[in-house]
Amino acid sequence: MPAYDFDLFTIGGGSGGVRAARIASQHGARVGLAEEGRLGGTCVNVGCVPKKLLVYAAQYAHDMEDAAGYGWTVGERTHDWPRLIAAKDREITRLNGIYRRLLEGAGVTLFEGRARIVDPHTVEVAGQRVTAERILVATGGWPELPGEPGAREYGITSNEVFHLERFPERVVVAGGGYIATEFACMFNGLGAKVTQIYRGKQILRGFDRDVREVLTEELVRSGIDLRLNTVIDRVEKAGDCLLAELSDGSAVECDAVVYAIGRRPMSRGIGLEEAGVALDAAGAVIVDGGYRTSVPSIYALGDVTNRVNLTPVAIAEGHALADTLFGGNPRDVCYDNIPTAVFSIPPVATCGLTEEEARQRLGAVDIYRTTFKPMRHQLTGRDQRTLMKLVVDRASQRVVGCHMVGADTPEMIQGVAVAMNAGATKQVFDRTIGLHPTAAEEFVTMRTKAPDPEAPDRKD
């Protein structure tokens, strides 16, 4: 008789947890999985999938405007927000079903309810206790609300945006990261008057400087009221609307205040600390290179570890862990040159080192940069620019960074990431024939290096 009920018990039915559970079961392990909400986690239910569907909806408004330049006559345009949300909900439900069928088809035992770790080998779900040789924590993250007056009473996060019954005609978005910027663009594209508030000097901290500058120009040009070096001091109810009082002394009337100021690991209240699992100051589960926590039988991966908080990374980690523990194939995840995108309007795509990072790490680098008006807008009259940039290590000539702003750039970056991980040099890019007419061909036609920045004056 087995010593434990399961070989692996996974807490969390998001992308990483589901992948680990499914692959482990396919390797012959006895696997249980507990999820208190809907299968698919943040990405499927209140993250990447619904967000991108709403961004698509916003982009259609631009497309209808642009159609006139190509001879189309577009009549009166109206948008039905409840209809969009209902369609989005149907798609999410479809994806929830796919996740369930994948798990059941692999032989994973599903538990519906909140799981709590009782000891290093015991989990309790809805009053039922089960034992497992190994426990995997893949509970993800959760959006935060600040402590300013009125923020928790009247503010909402990305979780609630996707379930608003009425479209807010005036929206204040707090935050300068990719989630805040995506929501600002989405609401703006759908016709709302948008004010984006950010405490820093420039949005998208951590992205390449050129990307940040170009996207900022595009956001302002599109009509977003971008307030930098500013925070929300207070949110109050003012009749049938809300009033966001800002640190610069101004106030903005709005119908919704959306906070996208950060996320925290979902590590509290599930028995981790009681079981002896070490957490960092932010509440993230501390793991080693094999996703093992301070308790040898307990593992963690994905956003709850607060390392690289991206869905494909969690999936890769879950697969690698299952192969290592149960598939006889110990392996690591390659975290080099992970492509990322900001689904703003226009979108951003990036991979590898920023120019600033490359100069700090490598010293001498070559920069190839171009901005241009894309072909489609030569007839639309829309003054939207595209940026493409390569960062090259001067010594080896390897391409170590790629950064883009413009239509379809997220669809381009995946192939560039493959080339970068294969060690492609600038010469490989140069001898590759371009595909014409496309924006992507700029990557193989850029020949002129940007001048090196002037060194700061020395004071001896």
N, C-alpha and C positions, 0 to 999 in steps of 0.2 A: 504494500500500500504506500503511495507517495507520501512523503513527509509534509508536503504542502498542497493546498487546493490548486494552486496555479504555479507555473514556472515564472510567469511575469504578470504583474497586475499594474495596469496603466491608469493613472488618474488624469483625466482630461481627454476629451474627444476632439481636439483640434487637429491641425494638419500633422504636427509632429507626433502626437500621441497615437493617432490613427495609423500612420505609416509604420511606426514601431510595432504596434500591436498586430497589424495585419501581416507584416513580413515575418515577425517572430512566430506567429501561428503557422504560416506557410512552411517555416523551417521545422515544424513539428512540436513547437512549444505549446503548453497549455496556457492560454492567455485570457485574462479578464480585463475589462475596461469600464470605468465609471465616468459618466458625464451627467452633470446636473442640469444642463441646458440643452441646446440643439447641437447635433453633431456638426462638425466642421469648424468649430472655434470662431475666433475673431474674424479671420479672413473671409469665411463663407457668409457669416451672419451679420456682422457689423463692421466689416473692414474692406479688404481689397475688392471683393466681388460687388457688393452693392454700391460702393464708392465709384467704381469704374462705370457701372451702369448709369449712375446719375451724371457722371462726367460726360458720357456719351450723349445723354439727353441734352446737356448744356451745349455741347459742340454742335448739335443739329441746328440750334438757333443761329450760330455763325454760318453754317453751311447754307441755310435758307437765305440769309443776307447776301452771301457771296454768289448765289445762283444767278442773280440779276446780271452780273457781269458776263455770264455765259448764255444770255438770251432768254433765261427763264423768267416768267412772270409769276411771282409768288403773292398770293392774296393775303388777307388778314391772318395773322398768326396768333394763336392762343395756345396756352399750355394747361393741361389737365394734371395737376400734381397728384391727386388721389389715384388717378388712373396709372400714373407712373409707379407709384408706391405699390399698388396692387400687383402690377406686372412684375416688379422687383421681388415681391413676396412670393409669387408663384415660382420664380426661378430659384430663389433660396430654398424653398420647400423641395423642389426637384433635386437640388444638390444635397440637401439633408438626406433624402432617400437613397441617393447613390452611395453616400458614406455608410449608411446603415447596411445596405446590401453588400458592400465590399467587406465589411467586418463580419457579417453573418456568413457570407460565402467562404470566408477564410477560417471559419470556426471559432471566432472570438466570442466569448460570453459577455453580453452587454448588461451593465447595471445602470439603471436610471436613478440618479440621486447624487447628493453631495458626498464625496468620499473624505474620510478622515483617517490619517495614519495613527494607529493605536500603539504599535511598536515596530521595530525594524522589519518584521515579517507579517504584520497583521494590518488589515484595512477594514474599516467599518463603513458601510453604505446603507443608508435608510434603515438602521437598526440591525442589519445583517453583518456579521463578521466573517471575513475570509482570510486565508493565509496565502502567502506567496514567497517563493525563494528570493525573488527580486521585485522591487517596487519602482516604477518609473513615474516621476512627477512631470507632467507636461500641461500645466494649468494656464500658461500664457500670461498676458498682462491685462491691465484695466486702466481706462482713462481717468485722469485726476481732475478734481475741481479745486480751486484755490480757497483760501480762508477769508477773502475779503467780504465785507458786508453785502449780503444779497446774492453772492455768487452761487452758493449751494441751494438757495431758495428759488432763484429765477434762472440760473444758468443751466445749459445742457452741454452734453459732450457728443462725441461721434456716435456713441451708442444710441442716443435719442434722435439724432438727425434723421435717421433712416425710418423713423416711425412717426414723424410729425403728420398730424391729420390735415393741417392747413399749411399752405406755402407761406412762409414769412416774407413780406414785401421789403422789409428793412432788416438787415442782419449785421450784427457786430461779431466778428470772428477774432478771438484772442489767441495769439500765437504766431510764430514765424517759421515753424518747421514745415515739413512736407504735408502733414495732415491739414494744418490750418490753411496753407496755401491752396491745397486742392479744394477744400470746402469754400474758400473765398471765390475761387474761379467757378466752381459749380453753381453756387447761388447767383453770382453775377451773370453767368451765361443764361440762367433760367429767368432772368429779369429782375432780380432783387437789387436794391441799393445796398452795396456792401462796404462796410468799413472794417479794415483789418488792422488790429492793434498789436504792436510788437515792442517788447522792452529793449531790444538791441538796436544796433546801428544799421543792420542789414539782415534781411530774411535769409533762410536756408543756411544757418550756421553749419560749417563743416563741408559745404559744397565749394567747388571752384569759384574763385572771385569773379571771373568773367561770366559764369553762369548766373551768379547772384545778381550781378549788375544788369545783364540783359533781361532776365526774367522780371526784375523789378520795373524796368522801363515798360515792358509789355503789360504788366498788371495795371500800372497807372494809366497807360494808354487805353486799356480796355474799360476804364471807368471805376476801378476799385480805388477807394479812398484809403491809401496806405499811410498809417500813422506810426512812425518809428520813434524809438526812445520814449515810448509811452506805455503806460499800463492802465488797467481799469481799477479805479479805487473803490468803486461802489456800484451796485446795481439796485435800482429801485423800481417799484411799480408806479407808473404815472398814468392813471386813467386806464385806457384800453391798450396801453403799450408799456414798454420798459424804457428806463433811462439809465444809460451807462455813463457814469461820471469818470472822467479820465484825469490822469495825473498832470496833464498840461492845463487843467482848469476848464476845459470844454466838457460838453455833455452831448451824447448822441442818443436821439430817440430811435427805438427799434422795436421789432416784433420778436426777435430772438437774439440771445447772446450765446454764442457757441464757443466753448473753451476747448482749445486743442493745445494745451501747454505741457503735455507730457503724459507718460503712462508709467504705472508701477507694476512690478511683478505680483502675480496672484499667489503669494506664498503664505499669507496669514490665514489662520483659522482652519488649517487642514492637518495640524498635528506635527508639522515639521520640526519646530523647535522642541516640542515635548519629546520627540524621538531622537533628539540630539543632532539634527541636521544643521549645519552652520549656514547662516545667511550673512550677506554683507550689510552695510549701513542703509542701503536703499531697499533692503528686503529681498534681493536676488539670491537665489540658491547658488552657493559656491560649489563648482565642480572641477574635476581634473580633466585632462585631455581625453579621457574615456567616458566623460559624463557621469562619473561616480562622485557622490557627495561625501561628506565627512563620515557618513554611516555606510559601510561597505556594501550593504544590500540594497541601498536606495540610490537611484539615479535621477537625473533631471536634464532636460534639454528644452530648447526653444526659448520663447520670450521670458519665461520664469527665471532663466539664468541671466537675462539682460546683457547678452553679448552681441550677437548680430541678429537684431529683431526683424527678420524677414521670413515670410512663409516658406520659400524654397529652401532656406537654410534649415529651418526646423524639420522639414521633410527629409532633407539629406542627413541630418543628424539622427533622426529616428530610424532611417534605413540602415545607416552605418552601425548603430548600436545593436539592432536586431541581427544583422549579419555577424557582428563580432561575438555576441553572446550565444547565439543559437545556430548560426549558419556555418560555423567553422571557417569564417573568412574575416579575420580581424582587419579592420581598415579604418582610416581616418577620413575626415571631410576636408576637402580643399577649400580654404577660406580666401584664397588669392583671387583678386580681380572679380569680385562679385558684382554683377551688373545691377544697378538700381534705377528707378524712375520716379519722377514726380508727375502725377497725372494732373498737372495744371493745364491752363489754356493760355499759351502753348505749353506742351509738356517738356520735361527735362529728362535726359538720360545720361548716365555717368557710369564709369567703370575705372577702377584703378586709382592712382594717386592724383590729387589736385596739383596744380602748378606749385602752390605754396609747400605742400608736403614733399613734392619731388625735390625742390631746391634744398629743403632742410635735410633730407635723407641722402640725396645723391650728389648735391653740389651743383655741378654744371649740367644744365638740361637745355634742350632745344624745344621751342614752342612753335607750333604751326597753328594758325588761327585764321578763320574766315567768317565773315558775316555777310548775309545776302538776303535779298527778297526772293522767296521761293517762287517758282514758275507759276503755280496756281494763282498767286495773288497779283500777277502782272495784269490780269483781266478783272479781278474783283475790286481793285482799288484799296484793299485792306493793307495798311502799312505795318505788316507784321514781319519781323526779321527772324532769320535762322542763324544760330551760332554753331560752328563746329570747331573743335579744338583737339589737337593731339599733343601730349606731353611725352618727350623722348629723352631717354638717358643718353647724354652726349657720348659717354665712354663706350657703351655697348651698342648704341643706336636702337635698343629695344624700346618699343612703345610701352610706356608704363602708365599712361593715363589717357582717357578719352572722355570728352564732355560735350554735350549737345543741348541746344534749346531749339525747339521747332516741331512742326507737325510730323508725326510718324517716327520721331526719334526713339521712343521706347521699342519700336519694332526693329530698329537697326542695331541697337546696342548688344543684343545677344550674340550676333555673329562676331562683332568686334571683341567681345569677351573671350570667345573661343580662340581667336587669333592671338590675343594677348597672353592667354594661358599656354599657348603653343610656343611662345617666345618670339613672336613676329617682330621683325625690325622695321624701321622706317623704309629701308630699301625693299623689303617684301611688299609693303604697301605701295611703294612707288612703281614697282614693276607689274602690279596687278592692273589689268584693264578695267576701266570703269564701266558702269552700266548707265547709259545715257538715254533720255534725260531723267536723272534722279538727283535728289539732294545727297544721297549716300555716296555718289561718285566723288564728292569733294574730298573724301578721305584718301583717295588714291591719286588726287591731282594737286593737292597742296604741296608746293615746292619752296615757298619763301618763308624763311625763319623769321619770327618776330625778333626785334633787337633785344639784347639782354638789358634788364633793368639797370639803371645807374646805381652804382654802389653808394650808400649813404656817406655823407661827409664824415671823415674821421676827425676826432678831437684828441690830439695828443696831449 
